[in-house]
Amino acid sequence: MSLSLTTKTRYKVYSGITGTGQDALIDVLIPMVSDQIAKYLSRDLVATTYRSWVNGTGSPILRLEQWPILSIYQVSIGTMTAGRIENTGATTKRASVSFDGTNLSLMSINSSGTETLTDLPVATSKVLSSLKTAVEAVSGWEVTLDSTDYEGEPSNMLRPLYGAPAYDPDTADLILPDSQEPVKLITEDTIELLTNPVAPGGFGGGSIVEGFDATPGIGSGFPSGSANVFVWYKAGYTLPTDSPASDGTLPQGLALIVNQILTDVLSSTKLNSNLQSESIGSYSYSLRAAVNGAVASAIENRAKDLALYKKVTF
């Protein structure tokens, strides 16, 4: 699905274009420019639901990867092992399991050196019982669930696995988030862990930023670790559309920059988009490196303006 951070109607109003002679070109450029802007910003812009396992910070404050946060559905700092996967095939020499949030991947190599990869999408095996059935339909693979209570647990909440060894006697653990913790939104990309909802005396739900070390059951907030905090949330913007007419929720400043970049690119189509500079006296010119096209050049020229919306990696 193409990304469009502006619409033809809105751009033509911005640029003062009244005719239709450039409509086809504008239709082509809008998704092209939008896609490269999103890549430059290093973030998803369209409102999307995420089920993410993130690194704990050792603090009650946690910054999420995508923003603006629209909803928080679940935050868990504990885990539970629901079961395990293993390959017990008679001719198997090596086997591993991976899970990327979308597909559970089963890889095995037999004594003849033949590799077998099977991807099982959790979209079609929504709960662990159906995922177990799908896994055991693949020759040599078995799933053991520790309790029937886990059969109805959602498969898409499993913690990611990357090449976990699964050939007998090794097993790949199926790990789920534990109970939900109370949090509150403090900025558009940051949440804060709260005290227990009901504390002694009937009070609770307050901030633990000050003195959080003494809070029973919380300690130092989100425990430090790798992919040890589960966050299920929705973040991003709704985009503008012409039909039905909607302004969306994209910040006005970013919408303006998108239109400015689109104007720069549209203007470049009347010139040589690879031209970097030229002079009049003793006429000369130089060409921009091939890797830079008109869109990349226009984005680079607006880098300072885009910095406000760019993802910062620490």
N, C-alpha and C positions, 0 to 999 in steps of 0.2 A: 504494500500500500504506500503510495507516494505521500510525501509530507508537504503541506502548503501552509506557510506561515502568514500569507496574505492571500487575497483573492483578486481576480482580474478587475472586478468592479471597484474594490477599494483602492487598488493601485492606480487605476485610471483617474479616480477622483483626486488622489494625492498628486499625481503628475500632471493633471490638467489635460489629459488625452481625451478627445471627444470622438474621434473617428474609430473605425474598426480595422483599419489597415494593418495594425500591429498586434491584433488580438491573438492570432495563431502563435506568434513569437512569444508573446507574454505568457500564453498557456504553457509553452515549453519551458520557459525560463523560471517560472515561479517554483515548481518542485525541484528544479536543479539547484537554484539558489538556496532554497529552504533546506535541502538535504546537506549542502556543504556548510551552511551556518550551524546546523545542529551538530555536525561532526566537529566543527571548530570549537563549539562550546563544550564538547565532551559530555553531553548529557542528553537524556530523553526529555522532549518537550511536551509530548502528547500525554494527557492524563491516562495513567496506567496503574493497574494493581500489581504490587510486588510482594513476593514471599521470599524474604532475604535472610540469610544467615550472615551476620556481620560480626566484626571483631569488637569484643568488649574493651572498654577504655580504662577500667579501674576507677571510674568517676560516675556520678549519677547523671551526667550529661552525655548524650549520644547524638552525633550528627549523622543523618542518613544520606545516602548517596544521591537520591533524587528529591527534587523539590519543585514547587511549593507542596508541602504535605497537605493533603485534603482530608484524609481520614486515617485513623489508626484503629486497626481491627484486633490486633493481638501483639503483645510483646512478652517474650518468655526468656528467662535467664537460666532456666534449668532444662535438662533433657531427660528422656527416658528411652531405653533400648526396647524396641517393640519386637525385635526378632533378628534373624540373620539369614544370609544367603550363602550357599556353598555349591560347588560342583563336585560330584562324586563319580563322574564318568570313569569307566574302567580303562579307557585309553587316553584320558586327559593327562597332560603333563604340567600345564600351567593354566590358571584361570583368574580372572579379575572382574570386579564390578565397579561401574562408574555411574554417577547420577548428577546431571547438570541442572536439575529443576524441571526439565522437560522430558527427557528420556532416561530410562534405566537401561544401561548398556551392559550386556553380558559378553565377555570375551574369553575364548578358550583356545588352547593349542593342543592338538593330540600328538601321539607318538610318531605320526607320519609327517609332522610339521604343518599340518593343515590348520589354518586359523579360521575361527567361526565367530562372527560378531552379530549379535542380535540386539536391536534397539526396541525397547518397549515404551511407547509414549504413555505417560501417566494421564493424559487427557482421555484415554480410552480404558484406563484401569484406575478409576478415581479413588478407590479405597484399597487398603492393604489386602483384603480378601481376594479381590479381583486381580490385583497385582501378583499375588501368590499363584493364582491359577495360571496367569500368563507366563510367569517364570517357569513353572513346572511343566508347561507345555513344550518347553525347549529341552531337548535331550540332555540328560546329565545334570540338570540344575534342580535344586531343592530349596524351599523356604520353610523356616520354622518360626512361627509366631509364639511369643512367650505366654500369651493369653488370648482367649477368644474376644476379650474386650478390645483388642487392637484391630480386629478384623474390619471395623467400620471407620478406622482412622484415615484421614485424607492422605493419599500418596504424594500429592504435590508439596506437602510440608516436610518431607524427609530431608535430613541434612545432606548436603552434597558429598559425593564420594568421588575420588579420583584414583582409579587403578587399584582399588583395595583388593589384596590377595584373597582368593575365595576357593582355592583348591584344597580339598580335605588334607590335613586337619584345619587349615585356615578357613575363617568365615568372615564375611563382610556384614557388619552390624547395620541394622535399619534403625536409625535414631530419629526421634520425633521431639518437638518442643514440649516442655512440661507446662504447668499451669501458668496462667496469664498474670502479669505484673501490672499494677496501676502506673500510668504515666500521664504527663500532660505536655502539650505543645508549647514551646517557649519562643521559637522563631520559626520561620517558614521551612527550615530544614533541620531543626533540632528538637529533640524530646528530652524530658527530664523524668527520671525515676522518682516515684513518690513513696511515702511511707505506706504501711499497710492501710487499706481503706478504713478499717475500724480498729482504732488503738484503744488501750486501756482508758477507761473514763468516757468512752464514746466519741473520741476525737480521732481524726486521721485524714489521710489524703493530702497532707501538707508537703511543702517543699523540703527536701533533705539536703539541699546544697550546703547549708551551714550545719556543721555538726553531724554529718551523715555517718561518720564512723561509729557513732554510739547507737545507731538505730538498729534494734534487734531484727535479725533476719535479712538485713540489707547489706550491712558491712560497708564496703567502700563503693557501693553502687553497682554498675554493670561490671562483672568480674573481667579482669584482663584475660584475653585469650584470643584464639583464632577461630572465627566462625562459630562462636559460642553463644551468641544472642540471636534469637529469632524475632524478626519484625515483619508483620503482615500489614501493609499500608497502601494507600493510594496517593499518588503525587503527579503533578504536571498541570498543564493548561488545556482548556478546550480551545480549539482553533477557530478562526473566523470562517464563515461560510456565506455564500451568496444565496443558496437555496437549500433550506430556508435561510433568510437573512439573519445573521447572528454575528456580533462583534467578537464572541469568544472571550477568553480571559487572559490572553497574551498581554503582558505589560505594554502600555502605550509606548514607552521608550524603546522597547525591543521591536515593536511593530514599525516604528518610525525608521529604525536602522535597517530593517528588512527592505522597506520601500526605497531607502536611499541606496542600498547596495544593488537592488534591482534596477534602479535608474542608471547607476554606473555601468552595469553590465549591458543594459539595453543600449546605452550610448556607445559602448565599445564595439557593438556589432556594426556600427557605421565606420569604424576605424580598423586598423590592424590590431587585434587583441594581443598580439605578441610584441607590439612596439613598447619599449621601455622608455626611450628618450629620443629627442631629436633636436637639432639646432638649425638655425637659418643660415648664419654666415658659414661659408664653406660647408654646405649642407652635409649632415651626417646623422646617423641614427643607430641605435643598438636594440637588439631583440631580447626580450625577457626569456629566461630559461624555460625550456619546453615544459617543465613540470608545472609552471605557473600559467594558468589560463586566465581568462577574463574574470571568472567568478572568484578564484583564489586571490587574484590581485585586488579586486574590490573589497573582499573581506579583510585582507591585510591592511588596506587603507582605513578601515573602520575598527581596527583592533582595539584601540583605546576605548571606543564607545561600547564595544562588545564585552569588554573586560568585566563589567558589572554583572553580566549574566553567565560568565564562563565558570565551569566547574573548577574548583581549586583542589589540587591533590597534595596531601601532606605527606 
